[in-house]
Amino acid sequence: MSLLLAEIVDTDALLEMLWTAALAGFGVTAAYGIAIAGGIRALDLGRSGRTAEALLLGIVGAVGLAVVIGAIVFGVIVMVNK
């Protein structure tokens, strides 16, 4: 019976899918959190007159947003090419 399951389920592909999905899920979620936190902190610091810190955190937020958008584009490209 176990030989039959080994022929039906490609365990290497299944394990690869599991770790890549976990990594992508954590990575995209973290990047989105960084984008939100950077944007909010940049707005708060900008209102208090700390423009240098606001600019730095605005850049951090923009990079986080770029990572999220890049992950979405990459996912669409992978789905279209499969």
mmCIF file of the N, C-alpha and C atoms, coordinates in Angstrom:
data_MODEL
# 
_entry.id   MODEL 
# 
loop_
_atom_site.group_PDB 
_atom_site.id 
_atom_site.type_symbol 
_atom_site.label_atom_id 
_atom_site.label_alt_id 
_atom_site.label_comp_id 
_atom_site.label_asym_id 
_atom_site.label_entity_id 
_atom_site.label_seq_id 
_atom_site.pdbx_PDB_ins_code 
_atom_site.Cartn_x 
_atom_site.Cartn_y 
_atom_site.Cartn_z 
_atom_site.occupancy 
_atom_site.B_iso_or_equiv 
_atom_site.pdbx_formal_charge 
_atom_site.auth_seq_id 
_atom_site.auth_comp_id 
_atom_site.auth_asym_id 
_atom_site.auth_atom_id 
_atom_site.pdbx_PDB_model_num 
ATOM 1   N N  . MET A 1 1  ? 0.819  -1.204 0.000   1.00 0.00 ? 1  MET A N  1 
ATOM 2   C CA . MET A 1 1  ? 0.000  0.000  0.000   1.00 0.00 ? 1  MET A CA 1 
ATOM 3   C C  . MET A 1 1  ? 0.863  1.268  0.000   1.00 0.00 ? 1  MET A C  1 
ATOM 4   N N  . SER A 1 2  ? 1.957  1.272  0.780   1.00 0.00 ? 2  SER A N  1 
ATOM 5   C CA . SER A 1 2  ? 2.799  2.467  0.844   1.00 0.00 ? 2  SER A CA 1 
ATOM 6   C C  . SER A 1 2  ? 3.516  2.723  -0.478  1.00 0.00 ? 2  SER A C  1 
ATOM 7   N N  . LEU A 1 3  ? 3.804  1.645  -1.211  1.00 0.00 ? 3  LEU A N  1 
ATOM 8   C CA . LEU A 1 3  ? 4.419  1.807  -2.524  1.00 0.00 ? 3  LEU A CA 1 
ATOM 9   C C  . LEU A 1 3  ? 3.449  2.499  -3.478  1.00 0.00 ? 3  LEU A C  1 
ATOM 10  N N  . LEU A 1 4  ? 2.189  2.177  -3.368  1.00 0.00 ? 4  LEU A N  1 
ATOM 11  C CA . LEU A 1 4  ? 1.187  2.812  -4.201  1.00 0.00 ? 4  LEU A CA 1 
ATOM 12  C C  . LEU A 1 4  ? 1.075  4.313  -3.894  1.00 0.00 ? 4  LEU A C  1 
ATOM 13  N N  . LEU A 1 5  ? 1.120  4.685  -2.615  1.00 0.00 ? 5  LEU A N  1 
ATOM 14  C CA . LEU A 1 5  ? 1.070  6.096  -2.241  1.00 0.00 ? 5  LEU A CA 1 
ATOM 15  C C  . LEU A 1 5  ? 2.304  6.839  -2.724  1.00 0.00 ? 5  LEU A C  1 
ATOM 16  N N  . ALA A 1 6  ? 3.444  6.176  -2.676  1.00 0.00 ? 6  ALA A N  1 
ATOM 17  C CA . ALA A 1 6  ? 4.672  6.819  -3.147  1.00 0.00 ? 6  ALA A CA 1 
ATOM 18  C C  . ALA A 1 6  ? 4.594  7.113  -4.640  1.00 0.00 ? 6  ALA A C  1 
ATOM 19  N N  . GLU A 1 7  ? 3.876  6.316  -5.372  1.00 0.00 ? 7  GLU A N  1 
ATOM 20  C CA . GLU A 1 7  ? 3.734  6.558  -6.795  1.00 0.00 ? 7  GLU A CA 1 
ATOM 21  C C  . GLU A 1 7  ? 2.715  7.659  -7.082  1.00 0.00 ? 7  GLU A C  1 
ATOM 22  N N  . ILE A 1 8  ? 1.728  7.807  -6.209  1.00 0.00 ? 8  ILE A N  1 
ATOM 23  C CA . ILE A 1 8  ? 0.672  8.791  -6.437  1.00 0.00 ? 8  ILE A CA 1 
ATOM 24  C C  . ILE A 1 8  ? 1.108  10.186 -6.006  1.00 0.00 ? 8  ILE A C  1 
ATOM 25  N N  . VAL A 1 9  ? 1.749  10.295 -4.848  1.00 0.00 ? 9  VAL A N  1 
ATOM 26  C CA . VAL A 1 9  ? 2.106  11.594 -4.276  1.00 0.00 ? 9  VAL A CA 1 
ATOM 27  C C  . VAL A 1 9  ? 3.593  11.854 -4.510  1.00 0.00 ? 9  VAL A C  1 
ATOM 28  N N  . ASP A 1 10 ? 3.895  12.969 -5.136  1.00 0.00 ? 10 ASP A N  1 
ATOM 29  C CA . ASP A 1 10 ? 5.281  13.395 -5.314  1.00 0.00 ? 10 ASP A CA 1 
ATOM 30  C C  . ASP A 1 10 ? 5.693  14.153 -4.052  1.00 0.00 ? 10 ASP A C  1 
ATOM 31  N N  . THR A 1 11 ? 6.323  13.441 -3.112  1.00 0.00 ? 11 THR A N  1 
ATOM 32  C CA . THR A 1 11 ? 6.618  14.033 -1.806  1.00 0.00 ? 11 THR A CA 1 
ATOM 33  C C  . THR A 1 11 ? 7.629  15.170 -1.910  1.00 0.00 ? 11 THR A C  1 
ATOM 34  N N  . ASP A 1 12 ? 8.565  15.081 -2.835  1.00 0.00 ? 12 ASP A N  1 
ATOM 35  C CA . ASP A 1 12 ? 9.540  16.174 -2.980  1.00 0.00 ? 12 ASP A CA 1 
ATOM 36  C C  . ASP A 1 12 ? 8.857  17.466 -3.414  1.00 0.00 ? 12 ASP A C  1 
ATOM 37  N N  . ALA A 1 13 ? 7.956  17.369 -4.371  1.00 0.00 ? 13 ALA A N  1 
ATOM 38  C CA . ALA A 1 13 ? 7.228  18.559 -4.823  1.00 0.00 ? 13 ALA A CA 1 
ATOM 39  C C  . ALA A 1 13 ? 6.307  19.079 -3.720  1.00 0.00 ? 13 ALA A C  1 
ATOM 40  N N  . LEU A 1 14 ? 5.707  18.167 -2.957  1.00 0.00 ? 14 LEU A N  1 
ATOM 41  C CA . LEU A 1 14 ? 4.822  18.567 -1.866  1.00 0.00 ? 14 LEU A CA 1 
ATOM 42  C C  . LEU A 1 14 ? 5.593  19.304 -0.778  1.00 0.00 ? 14 LEU A C  1 
ATOM 43  N N  . LEU A 1 15 ? 6.757  18.790 -0.413  1.00 0.00 ? 15 LEU A N  1 
ATOM 44  C CA . LEU A 1 15 ? 7.574  19.458 0.598   1.00 0.00 ? 15 LEU A CA 1 
ATOM 45  C C  . LEU A 1 15 ? 8.092  20.803 0.106   1.00 0.00 ? 15 LEU A C  1 
ATOM 46  N N  . GLU A 1 16 ? 8.470  20.878 -1.162  1.00 0.00 ? 16 GLU A N  1 
ATOM 47  C CA . GLU A 1 16 ? 8.923  22.149 -1.724  1.00 0.00 ? 16 GLU A CA 1 
ATOM 48  C C  . GLU A 1 16 ? 7.796  23.180 -1.710  1.00 0.00 ? 16 GLU A C  1 
ATOM 49  N N  . MET A 1 17 ? 6.592  22.742 -2.045  1.00 0.00 ? 17 MET A N  1 
ATOM 50  C CA . MET A 1 17 ? 5.444  23.644 -2.030  1.00 0.00 ? 17 MET A CA 1 
ATOM 51  C C  . MET A 1 17 ? 5.169  24.134 -0.611  1.00 0.00 ? 17 MET A C  1 
ATOM 52  N N  . LEU A 1 18 ? 5.307  23.262 0.372   1.00 0.00 ? 18 LEU A N  1 
ATOM 53  C CA . LEU A 1 18 ? 5.027  23.652 1.748   1.00 0.00 ? 18 LEU A CA 1 
ATOM 54  C C  . LEU A 1 18 ? 6.005  24.708 2.260   1.00 0.00 ? 18 LEU A C  1 
ATOM 55  N N  . TRP A 1 19 ? 7.305  24.503 2.049   1.00 0.00 ? 19 TRP A N  1 
ATOM 56  C CA . TRP A 1 19 ? 8.254  25.474 2.603   1.00 0.00 ? 19 TRP A CA 1 
ATOM 57  C C  . TRP A 1 19 ? 8.241  26.779 1.811   1.00 0.00 ? 19 TRP A C  1 
ATOM 58  N N  . THR A 1 20 ? 8.016  26.720 0.496   1.00 0.00 ? 20 THR A N  1 
ATOM 59  C CA . THR A 1 20 ? 7.970  27.970 -0.258  1.00 0.00 ? 20 THR A CA 1 
ATOM 60  C C  . THR A 1 20 ? 6.708  28.765 0.069   1.00 0.00 ? 20 THR A C  1 
ATOM 61  N N  . ALA A 1 21 ? 5.594  28.069 0.284   1.00 0.00 ? 21 ALA A N  1 
ATOM 62  C CA . ALA A 1 21 ? 4.361  28.773 0.649   1.00 0.00 ? 21 ALA A CA 1 
ATOM 63  C C  . ALA A 1 21 ? 4.492  29.414 2.024   1.00 0.00 ? 21 ALA A C  1 
ATOM 64  N N  . ALA A 1 22 ? 5.107  28.710 2.959   1.00 0.00 ? 22 ALA A N  1 
ATOM 65  C CA . ALA A 1 22 ? 5.304  29.279 4.293   1.00 0.00 ? 22 ALA A CA 1 
ATOM 66  C C  . ALA A 1 22 ? 6.245  30.479 4.246   1.00 0.00 ? 22 ALA A C  1 
ATOM 67  N N  . LEU A 1 23 ? 7.319  30.347 3.494   1.00 0.00 ? 23 LEU A N  1 
ATOM 68  C CA . LEU A 1 23 ? 8.267  31.448 3.370   1.00 0.00 ? 23 LEU A CA 1 
ATOM 69  C C  . LEU A 1 23 ? 7.631  32.653 2.678   1.00 0.00 ? 23 LEU A C  1 
ATOM 70  N N  . ALA A 1 24 ? 6.897  32.407 1.623   1.00 0.00 ? 24 ALA A N  1 
ATOM 71  C CA . ALA A 1 24 ? 6.239  33.516 0.912   1.00 0.00 ? 24 ALA A CA 1 
ATOM 72  C C  . ALA A 1 24 ? 5.174  34.157 1.789   1.00 0.00 ? 24 ALA A C  1 
ATOM 73  N N  . GLY A 1 25 ? 4.411  33.356 2.489   1.00 0.00 ? 25 GLY A N  1 
ATOM 74  C CA . GLY A 1 25 ? 3.372  33.904 3.359   1.00 0.00 ? 25 GLY A CA 1 
ATOM 75  C C  . GLY A 1 25 ? 3.948  34.761 4.460   1.00 0.00 ? 25 GLY A C  1 
ATOM 76  N N  . PHE A 1 26 ? 4.999  34.281 5.094   1.00 0.00 ? 26 PHE A N  1 
ATOM 77  C CA . PHE A 1 26 ? 5.641  35.064 6.152   1.00 0.00 ? 26 PHE A CA 1 
ATOM 78  C C  . PHE A 1 26 ? 6.324  36.299 5.578   1.00 0.00 ? 26 PHE A C  1 
ATOM 79  N N  . GLY A 1 27 ? 7.028  36.139 4.476   1.00 0.00 ? 27 GLY A N  1 
ATOM 80  C CA . GLY A 1 27 ? 7.774  37.254 3.892   1.00 0.00 ? 27 GLY A CA 1 
ATOM 81  C C  . GLY A 1 27 ? 6.888  38.375 3.399   1.00 0.00 ? 27 GLY A C  1 
ATOM 82  N N  . VAL A 1 28 ? 5.824  38.038 2.699   1.00 0.00 ? 28 VAL A N  1 
ATOM 83  C CA . VAL A 1 28 ? 4.924  39.068 2.171   1.00 0.00 ? 28 VAL A CA 1 
ATOM 84  C C  . VAL A 1 28 ? 4.173  39.748 3.319   1.00 0.00 ? 28 VAL A C  1 
ATOM 85  N N  . THR A 1 29 ? 3.765  38.965 4.309   1.00 0.00 ? 29 THR A N  1 
ATOM 86  C CA . THR A 1 29 ? 3.082  39.550 5.463   1.00 0.00 ? 29 THR A CA 1 
ATOM 87  C C  . THR A 1 29 ? 4.002  40.496 6.216   1.00 0.00 ? 29 THR A C  1 
ATOM 88  N N  . ALA A 1 30 ? 5.252  40.100 6.409   1.00 0.00 ? 30 ALA A N  1 
ATOM 89  C CA . ALA A 1 30 ? 6.216  40.963 7.095   1.00 0.00 ? 30 ALA A CA 1 
ATOM 90  C C  . ALA A 1 30 ? 6.487  42.231 6.283   1.00 0.00 ? 30 ALA A C  1 
ATOM 91  N N  . ALA A 1 31 ? 6.627  42.093 4.975   1.00 0.00 ? 31 ALA A N  1 
ATOM 92  C CA . ALA A 1 31 ? 6.872  43.270 4.136   1.00 0.00 ? 31 ALA A CA 1 
ATOM 93  C C  . ALA A 1 31 ? 5.688  44.227 4.175   1.00 0.00 ? 31 ALA A C  1 
ATOM 94  N N  . TYR A 1 32 ? 4.471  43.696 4.196   1.00 0.00 ? 32 TYR A N  1 
ATOM 95  C CA . TYR A 1 32 ? 3.286  44.545 4.271   1.00 0.00 ? 32 TYR A CA 1 
ATOM 96  C C  . TYR A 1 32 ? 3.226  45.251 5.626   1.00 0.00 ? 32 TYR A C  1 
ATOM 97  N N  . GLY A 1 33 ? 3.581  44.533 6.678   1.00 0.00 ? 33 GLY A N  1 
ATOM 98  C CA . GLY A 1 33 ? 3.623  45.159 8.000   1.00 0.00 ? 33 GLY A CA 1 
ATOM 99  C C  . GLY A 1 33 ? 4.659  46.268 8.074   1.00 0.00 ? 33 GLY A C  1 
ATOM 100 N N  . ILE A 1 34 ? 5.811  46.041 7.464   1.00 0.00 ? 34 ILE A N  1 
ATOM 101 C CA . ILE A 1 34 ? 6.854  47.070 7.435   1.00 0.00 ? 34 ILE A CA 1 
ATOM 102 C C  . ILE A 1 34 ? 6.383  48.280 6.635   1.00 0.00 ? 34 ILE A C  1 
ATOM 103 N N  . ALA A 1 35 ? 5.678  48.035 5.533   1.00 0.00 ? 35 ALA A N  1 
ATOM 104 C CA . ALA A 1 35 ? 5.167  49.146 4.723   1.00 0.00 ? 35 ALA A CA 1 
ATOM 105 C C  . ALA A 1 35 ? 4.176  49.984 5.523   1.00 0.00 ? 35 ALA A C  1 
ATOM 106 N N  . ILE A 1 36 ? 3.269  49.330 6.233   1.00 0.00 ? 36 ILE A N  1 
ATOM 107 C CA . ILE A 1 36 ? 2.283  50.058 7.029   1.00 0.00 ? 36 ILE A CA 1 
ATOM 108 C C  . ILE A 1 36 ? 2.956  50.808 8.177   1.00 0.00 ? 36 ILE A C  1 
ATOM 109 N N  . ALA A 1 37 ? 3.824  50.109 8.902   1.00 0.00 ? 37 ALA A N  1 
ATOM 110 C CA . ALA A 1 37 ? 4.494  50.741 10.047  1.00 0.00 ? 37 ALA A CA 1 
ATOM 111 C C  . ALA A 1 37 ? 5.364  51.911 9.597   1.00 0.00 ? 37 ALA A C  1 
ATOM 112 N N  . GLY A 1 38 ? 6.105  51.737 8.496   1.00 0.00 ? 38 GLY A N  1 
ATOM 113 C CA . GLY A 1 38 ? 6.937  52.827 7.996   1.00 0.00 ? 38 GLY A CA 1 
ATOM 114 C C  . GLY A 1 38 ? 6.125  54.024 7.571   1.00 0.00 ? 38 GLY A C  1 
ATOM 115 N N  . GLY A 1 39 ? 5.013  53.777 6.897   1.00 0.00 ? 39 GLY A N  1 
ATOM 116 C CA . GLY A 1 39 ? 4.164  54.880 6.458   1.00 0.00 ? 39 GLY A CA 1 
ATOM 117 C C  . GLY A 1 39 ? 3.531  55.628 7.621   1.00 0.00 ? 39 GLY A C  1 
ATOM 118 N N  . ILE A 1 40 ? 3.020  54.893 8.588   1.00 0.00 ? 40 ILE A N  1 
ATOM 119 C CA . ILE A 1 40 ? 2.373  55.535 9.739   1.00 0.00 ? 40 ILE A CA 1 
ATOM 120 C C  . ILE A 1 40 ? 3.384  56.326 10.562  1.00 0.00 ? 40 ILE A C  1 
ATOM 121 N N  . ARG A 1 41 ? 4.538  55.719 10.822  1.00 0.00 ? 41 ARG A N  1 
ATOM 122 C CA . ARG A 1 41 ? 5.563  56.428 11.603  1.00 0.00 ? 41 ARG A CA 1 
ATOM 123 C C  . ARG A 1 41 ? 6.073  57.645 10.850  1.00 0.00 ? 41 ARG A C  1 
ATOM 124 N N  . ALA A 1 42 ? 6.197  57.534 9.525   1.00 0.00 ? 42 ALA A N  1 
ATOM 125 C CA . ALA A 1 42 ? 6.648  58.679 8.732   1.00 0.00 ? 42 ALA A CA 1 
ATOM 126 C C  . ALA A 1 42 ? 5.653  59.827 8.838   1.00 0.00 ? 42 ALA A C  1 
ATOM 127 N N  . LEU A 1 43 ? 4.371  59.520 8.783   1.00 0.00 ? 43 LEU A N  1 
ATOM 128 C CA . LEU A 1 43 ? 3.368  60.575 8.925   1.00 0.00 ? 43 LEU A CA 1 
ATOM 129 C C  . LEU A 1 43 ? 3.430  61.216 10.314  1.00 0.00 ? 43 LEU A C  1 
ATOM 130 N N  . ASP A 1 44 ? 3.554  60.398 11.347  1.00 0.00 ? 44 ASP A N  1 
ATOM 131 C CA . ASP A 1 44 ? 3.632  60.936 12.708  1.00 0.00 ? 44 ASP A CA 1 
ATOM 132 C C  . ASP A 1 44 ? 4.864  61.816 12.899  1.00 0.00 ? 44 ASP A C  1 
ATOM 133 N N  . LEU A 1 45 ? 6.006  61.347 12.407  1.00 0.00 ? 45 LEU A N  1 
ATOM 134 C CA . LEU A 1 45 ? 7.233  62.132 12.572  1.00 0.00 ? 45 LEU A CA 1 
ATOM 135 C C  . LEU A 1 45 ? 7.195  63.401 11.726  1.00 0.00 ? 45 LEU A C  1 
ATOM 136 N N  . GLY A 1 46 ? 6.584  63.317 10.552  1.00 0.00 ? 46 GLY A N  1 
ATOM 137 C CA . GLY A 1 46 ? 6.459  64.502 9.704   1.00 0.00 ? 46 GLY A CA 1 
ATOM 138 C C  . GLY A 1 46 ? 5.609  65.579 10.356  1.00 0.00 ? 46 GLY A C  1 
ATOM 139 N N  . ARG A 1 47 ? 4.558  65.156 11.037  1.00 0.00 ? 47 ARG A N  1 
ATOM 140 C CA . ARG A 1 47 ? 3.703  66.127 11.726  1.00 0.00 ? 47 ARG A CA 1 
ATOM 141 C C  . ARG A 1 47 ? 4.395  66.782 12.907  1.00 0.00 ? 47 ARG A C  1 
ATOM 142 N N  . SER A 1 48 ? 5.330  66.043 13.510  1.00 0.00 ? 48 SER A N  1 
ATOM 143 C CA . SER A 1 48 ? 6.029  66.609 14.662  1.00 0.00 ? 48 SER A CA 1 
ATOM 144 C C  . SER A 1 48 ? 7.282  67.388 14.257  1.00 0.00 ? 48 SER A C  1 
ATOM 145 N N  . GLY A 1 49 ? 7.529  67.527 12.958  1.00 0.00 ? 49 GLY A N  1 
ATOM 146 C CA . GLY A 1 49 ? 8.637  68.342 12.490  1.00 0.00 ? 49 GLY A CA 1 
ATOM 147 C C  . GLY A 1 49 ? 9.960  67.607 12.356  1.00 0.00 ? 49 GLY A C  1 
ATOM 148 N N  . ARG A 1 50 ? 9.969  66.309 12.537  1.00 0.00 ? 50 ARG A N  1 
ATOM 149 C CA . ARG A 1 50 ? 11.211 65.529 12.414  1.00 0.00 ? 50 ARG A CA 1 
ATOM 150 C C  . ARG A 1 50 ? 11.286 64.963 10.994  1.00 0.00 ? 50 ARG A C  1 
ATOM 151 N N  . THR A 1 51 ? 11.663 65.836 10.061  1.00 0.00 ? 51 THR A N  1 
ATOM 152 C CA . THR A 1 51 ? 11.575 65.483 8.644   1.00 0.00 ? 51 THR A CA 1 
ATOM 153 C C  . THR A 1 51 ? 12.612 64.448 8.214   1.00 0.00 ? 51 THR A C  1 
ATOM 154 N N  . ALA A 1 52 ? 13.800 64.468 8.794   1.00 0.00 ? 52 ALA A N  1 
ATOM 155 C CA . ALA A 1 52 ? 14.825 63.502 8.398   1.00 0.00 ? 52 ALA A CA 1 
ATOM 156 C C  . ALA A 1 52 ? 14.394 62.085 8.760   1.00 0.00 ? 52 ALA A C  1 
ATOM 157 N N  . GLU A 1 53 ? 13.888 61.915 9.978   1.00 0.00 ? 53 GLU A N  1 
ATOM 158 C CA . GLU A 1 53 ? 13.413 60.595 10.389  1.00 0.00 ? 53 GLU A CA 1 
ATOM 159 C C  . GLU A 1 53 ? 12.183 60.186 9.587   1.00 0.00 ? 53 GLU A C  1 
ATOM 160 N N  . ALA A 1 54 ? 11.318 61.161 9.300   1.00 0.00 ? 54 ALA A N  1 
ATOM 161 C CA . ALA A 1 54 ? 10.118 60.875 8.512   1.00 0.00 ? 54 ALA A CA 1 
ATOM 162 C C  . ALA A 1 54 ? 10.493 60.415 7.108   1.00 0.00 ? 54 ALA A C  1 
ATOM 163 N N  . LEU A 1 55 ? 11.482 61.065 6.527   1.00 0.00 ? 55 LEU A N  1 
ATOM 164 C CA . LEU A 1 55 ? 11.932 60.675 5.196   1.00 0.00 ? 55 LEU A CA 1 
ATOM 165 C C  . LEU A 1 55 ? 12.504 59.267 5.208   1.00 0.00 ? 55 LEU A C  1 
ATOM 166 N N  . LEU A 1 56 ? 13.323 58.954 6.202   1.00 0.00 ? 56 LEU A N  1 
ATOM 167 C CA . LEU A 1 56 ? 13.915 57.621 6.304   1.00 0.00 ? 56 LEU A CA 1 
ATOM 168 C C  . LEU A 1 56 ? 12.833 56.550 6.459   1.00 0.00 ? 56 LEU A C  1 
ATOM 169 N N  . LEU A 1 57 ? 11.879 56.771 7.338   1.00 0.00 ? 57 LEU A N  1 
ATOM 170 C CA . LEU A 1 57 ? 10.826 55.783 7.527   1.00 0.00 ? 57 LEU A CA 1 
ATOM 171 C C  . LEU A 1 57 ? 9.874  55.748 6.332   1.00 0.00 ? 57 LEU A C  1 
ATOM 172 N N  . GLY A 1 58 ? 9.715  56.851 5.630   1.00 0.00 ? 58 GLY A N  1 
ATOM 173 C CA . GLY A 1 58 ? 8.942  56.837 4.393   1.00 0.00 ? 58 GLY A CA 1 
ATOM 174 C C  . GLY A 1 58 ? 9.600  55.966 3.336   1.00 0.00 ? 58 GLY A C  1 
ATOM 175 N N  . ILE A 1 59 ? 10.922 56.031 3.276   1.00 0.00 ? 59 ILE A N  1 
ATOM 176 C CA . ILE A 1 59 ? 11.656 55.180 2.332   1.00 0.00 ? 59 ILE A CA 1 
ATOM 177 C C  . ILE A 1 59 ? 11.517 53.715 2.725   1.00 0.00 ? 59 ILE A C  1 
ATOM 178 N N  . VAL A 1 60 ? 11.599 53.430 4.015   1.00 0.00 ? 60 VAL A N  1 
ATOM 179 C CA . VAL A 1 60 ? 11.424 52.050 4.500   1.00 0.00 ? 60 VAL A CA 1 
ATOM 180 C C  . VAL A 1 60 ? 10.027 51.544 4.126   1.00 0.00 ? 60 VAL A C  1 
ATOM 181 N N  . GLY A 1 61 ? 9.016  52.384 4.331   1.00 0.00 ? 61 GLY A N  1 
ATOM 182 C CA . GLY A 1 61 ? 7.656  51.999 3.957   1.00 0.00 ? 61 GLY A CA 1 
ATOM 183 C C  . GLY A 1 61 ? 7.501  51.775 2.466   1.00 0.00 ? 61 GLY A C  1 
ATOM 184 N N  . ALA A 1 62 ? 8.139  52.617 1.674   1.00 0.00 ? 62 ALA A N  1 
ATOM 185 C CA . ALA A 1 62 ? 8.055  52.474 0.220   1.00 0.00 ? 62 ALA A CA 1 
ATOM 186 C C  . ALA A 1 62 ? 8.750  51.200 -0.252  1.00 0.00 ? 62 ALA A C  1 
ATOM 187 N N  . VAL A 1 63 ? 9.868  50.865 0.368   1.00 0.00 ? 63 VAL A N  1 
ATOM 188 C CA . VAL A 1 63 ? 10.560 49.620 0.010   1.00 0.00 ? 63 VAL A CA 1 
ATOM 189 C C  . VAL A 1 63 ? 9.698  48.415 0.381   1.00 0.00 ? 63 VAL A C  1 
ATOM 190 N N  . GLY A 1 64 ? 9.070  48.461 1.547   1.00 0.00 ? 64 GLY A N  1 
ATOM 191 C CA . GLY A 1 64 ? 8.170  47.375 1.936   1.00 0.00 ? 64 GLY A CA 1 
ATOM 192 C C  . GLY A 1 64 ? 7.022  47.222 0.959   1.00 0.00 ? 64 GLY A C  1 
ATOM 193 N N  . LEU A 1 65 ? 6.452  48.326 0.526   1.00 0.00 ? 65 LEU A N  1 
ATOM 194 C CA . LEU A 1 65 ? 5.371  48.290 -0.444  1.00 0.00 ? 65 LEU A CA 1 
ATOM 195 C C  . LEU A 1 65 ? 5.855  47.762 -1.794  1.00 0.00 ? 65 LEU A C  1 
ATOM 196 N N  . ALA A 1 66 ? 7.064  48.132 -2.184  1.00 0.00 ? 66 ALA A N  1 
ATOM 197 C CA . ALA A 1 66 ? 7.634  47.634 -3.439  1.00 0.00 ? 66 ALA A CA 1 
ATOM 198 C C  . ALA A 1 66 ? 7.841  46.123 -3.385  1.00 0.00 ? 66 ALA A C  1 
ATOM 199 N N  . VAL A 1 67 ? 8.249  45.611 -2.228  1.00 0.00 ? 67 VAL A N  1 
ATOM 200 C CA . VAL A 1 67 ? 8.420  44.157 -2.074  1.00 0.00 ? 67 VAL A CA 1 
ATOM 201 C C  . VAL A 1 67 ? 7.078  43.447 -2.214  1.00 0.00 ? 67 VAL A C  1 
ATOM 202 N N  . VAL A 1 68 ? 6.036  44.003 -1.612  1.00 0.00 ? 68 VAL A N  1 
ATOM 203 C CA . VAL A 1 68 ? 4.702  43.392 -1.712  1.00 0.00 ? 68 VAL A CA 1 
ATOM 204 C C  . VAL A 1 68 ? 4.224  43.406 -3.168  1.00 0.00 ? 68 VAL A C  1 
ATOM 205 N N  . ILE A 1 69 ? 4.362  44.521 -3.837  1.00 0.00 ? 69 ILE A N  1 
ATOM 206 C CA . ILE A 1 69 ? 3.942  44.609 -5.236  1.00 0.00 ? 69 ILE A CA 1 
ATOM 207 C C  . ILE A 1 69 ? 4.761  43.666 -6.101  1.00 0.00 ? 69 ILE A C  1 
ATOM 208 N N  . GLY A 1 70 ? 6.059  43.582 -5.830  1.00 0.00 ? 70 GLY A N  1 
ATOM 209 C CA . GLY A 1 70 ? 6.909  42.649 -6.572  1.00 0.00 ? 70 GLY A CA 1 
ATOM 210 C C  . GLY A 1 70 ? 6.493  41.201 -6.364  1.00 0.00 ? 70 GLY A C  1 
ATOM 211 N N  . ALA A 1 71 ? 6.113  40.846 -5.143  1.00 0.00 ? 71 ALA A N  1 
ATOM 212 C CA . ALA A 1 71 ? 5.658  39.485 -4.874  1.00 0.00 ? 71 ALA A CA 1 
ATOM 213 C C  . ALA A 1 71 ? 4.356  39.178 -5.604  1.00 0.00 ? 71 ALA A C  1 
ATOM 214 N N  . ILE A 1 72 ? 3.469  40.161 -5.671  1.00 0.00 ? 72 ILE A N  1 
ATOM 215 C CA . ILE A 1 72 ? 2.211  39.964 -6.399  1.00 0.00 ? 72 ILE A CA 1 
ATOM 216 C C  . ILE A 1 72 ? 2.486  39.773 -7.884  1.00 0.00 ? 72 ILE A C  1 
ATOM 217 N N  . VAL A 1 73 ? 3.330  40.607 -8.445  1.00 0.00 ? 73 VAL A N  1 
ATOM 218 C CA . VAL A 1 73 ? 3.668  40.492 -9.874  1.00 0.00 ? 73 VAL A CA 1 
ATOM 219 C C  . VAL A 1 73 ? 4.344  39.156 -10.145 1.00 0.00 ? 73 VAL A C  1 
ATOM 220 N N  . PHE A 1 74 ? 5.265  38.747 -9.275  1.00 0.00 ? 74 PHE A N  1 
ATOM 221 C CA . PHE A 1 74 ? 5.948  37.469 -9.439  1.00 0.00 ? 74 PHE A CA 1 
ATOM 222 C C  . PHE A 1 74 ? 4.951  36.316 -9.389  1.00 0.00 ? 74 PHE A C  1 
ATOM 223 N N  . GLY A 1 75 ? 4.003  36.373 -8.465  1.00 0.00 ? 75 GLY A N  1 
ATOM 224 C CA . GLY A 1 75 ? 2.995  35.330 -8.370  1.00 0.00 ? 75 GLY A CA 1 
ATOM 225 C C  . GLY A 1 75 ? 2.130  35.245 -9.602  1.00 0.00 ? 75 GLY A C  1 
ATOM 226 N N  . VAL A 1 76 ? 1.743  36.381 -10.148 1.00 0.00 ? 76 VAL A N  1 
ATOM 227 C CA . VAL A 1 76 ? 0.934  36.379 -11.376 1.00 0.00 ? 76 VAL A CA 1 
ATOM 228 C C  . VAL A 1 76 ? 1.728  35.807 -12.537 1.00 0.00 ? 76 VAL A C  1 
ATOM 229 N N  . ILE A 1 77 ? 3.005  36.177 -12.638 1.00 0.00 ? 77 ILE A N  1 
ATOM 230 C CA . ILE A 1 77 ? 3.838  35.660 -13.727 1.00 0.00 ? 77 ILE A CA 1 
ATOM 231 C C  . ILE A 1 77 ? 3.992  34.148 -13.613 1.00 0.00 ? 77 ILE A C  1 
ATOM 232 N N  . VAL A 1 78 ? 4.198  33.647 -12.406 1.00 0.00 ? 78 VAL A N  1 
ATOM 233 C CA . VAL A 1 78 ? 4.333  32.191 -12.223 1.00 0.00 ? 78 VAL A CA 1 
ATOM 234 C C  . VAL A 1 78 ? 3.036  31.484 -12.595 1.00 0.00 ? 78 VAL A C  1 
ATOM 235 N N  . MET A 1 79 ? 1.900  32.036 -12.192 1.00 0.00 ? 79 MET A N  1 
ATOM 236 C CA . MET A 1 79 ? 0.621  31.396 -12.501 1.00 0.00 ? 79 MET A CA 1 
ATOM 237 C C  . MET A 1 79 ? 0.331  31.407 -14.010 1.00 0.00 ? 79 MET A C  1 
ATOM 238 N N  . VAL A 1 80 ? 0.688  32.490 -14.667 1.00 0.00 ? 80 VAL A N  1 
ATOM 239 C CA . VAL A 1 80 ? 0.419  32.572 -16.112 1.00 0.00 ? 80 VAL A CA 1 
ATOM 240 C C  . VAL A 1 80 ? 1.296  31.600 -16.880 1.00 0.00 ? 80 VAL A C  1 
ATOM 241 N N  . ASN A 1 81 ? 2.521  31.390 -16.445 1.00 0.00 ? 81 ASN A N  1 
ATOM 242 C CA . ASN A 1 81 ? 3.455  30.530 -17.159 1.00 0.00 ? 81 ASN A CA 1 
ATOM 243 C C  . ASN A 1 81 ? 3.312  29.052 -16.843 1.00 0.00 ? 81 ASN A C  1 
ATOM 244 N N  . LYS A 1 82 ? 2.463  28.685 -15.904 1.00 0.00 ? 82 LYS A N  1 
ATOM 245 C CA . LYS A 1 82 ? 2.288  27.267 -15.564 1.00 0.00 ? 82 LYS A CA 1 
ATOM 246 C C  . LYS A 1 82 ? 1.273  26.607 -16.421 1.00 0.00 ? 82 LYS A C  1 
# 
